[in-house]
Amino acid sequence: MNAFRKFNLVNLGFALIVIAWGAFVRASGSGAGCGAHWPLCNGEILPATEQLKTLIEFTHRTSSGMSLILVVVGYLWSRKISAKGSWIRTSAFYSVIAIFMEAILGAGLVLFKYVEFDQSLGRAISISLHLVNTLFLISTLSTLTWYSFHPEQGFKKAGSWFPRDRFFRFCAGVFLFLGISGAITALGDTLFPATSLANGMQQDLASGAHFLLKLRVIHPLIAMTWILLVFIWSKRFEQIETAAIRTFLLLGITTQFILGFMNWMLMAPTGMQIIHLVVADGVFIAFWISGHIEQSMERV
């Protein structure tokens, strides 16, 4: 189990790196670095090029493939050490579904040319679907990692993989919309960069503004709602034995708010966008695990 735990930590960490690099691909406009080819890059297995965009996109595809292999290995390993229907095997199985869906959605972005400077509704919908599935992947790997560190629960028959608490599900739904609005906001920042805060506000409020600019105004409002909801949710973990998860959640949403404000003030530089995304993923992991902790407390 010790080796399995370490493997799952590496698996989750590597997946987060791949996700962050994917954001860099979008922010740098490198999505078409391999042309409209998939899984080949410009029609080649190993593209011979010195173009930076091609190297960025090819690196993302290679790392995504490595992540897929790690997830499949994790599932096969889970079959060796856990029974059918257990938390560990169920989480590992869902992670395989999620990683293959990631590959399909990523391929769709390339083949339908929803990359670089495309401003279509189709691109907004596709990145939203990609975001939803990415959260699904993170949740599966987080659950697998958590239960590998708590085998006394992980080897038991799995209950509701999506925690049943209604307030938790409501919070999760709000975070889903927060993530989608964040992805659209980041896309708008990439396609319509502002030269100043005043210029950015004029872009957003102009009567003939592109729909991506109009939608990005919603993101801060959903973020404030999410922060309030997480604060209320975290009060369930005031006991000493669960205080750590509450502290992590509160520190996470505070950091997330500060980074979001800085991202806006600095007019969304690429580095700040990626840091904001990584912290958001960390907060989501803590929130998701808190749902399983609360559910296990109810069973006890």
HELIX and SHEET records of a PDB file:
HELIX    1   1 ASN A    2  ALA A   27  1                                  26    
HELIX    2   2 LEU A   52  ILE A   81  1                                  30    
HELIX    3   3 TRP A   87  LEU A  111  1                                  25    
HELIX    4   4 LEU A  121  SER A  148  1                                  28    
HELIX    5   5 PRO A  151  GLY A  154  1                                   4    
HELIX    6   6 ARG A  166  LEU A  191  1                                  26    
HELIX    7   7 LEU A  197  LEU A  205  1                                   9    
HELIX    8   8 PHE A  211  ARG A  216  1                                   6    
HELIX    9   9 ILE A  218  SER A  234  1                                  17    
HELIX   10  10 LYS A  235  PHE A  237  5                                   3    
HELIX   11  11 ILE A  240  THR A  242  5                                   3    
HELIX   12  12 ALA A  243  MET A  265  1                                  23    
HELIX   13  13 THR A  270  ARG A  299  1                                  30    
END                                                                             
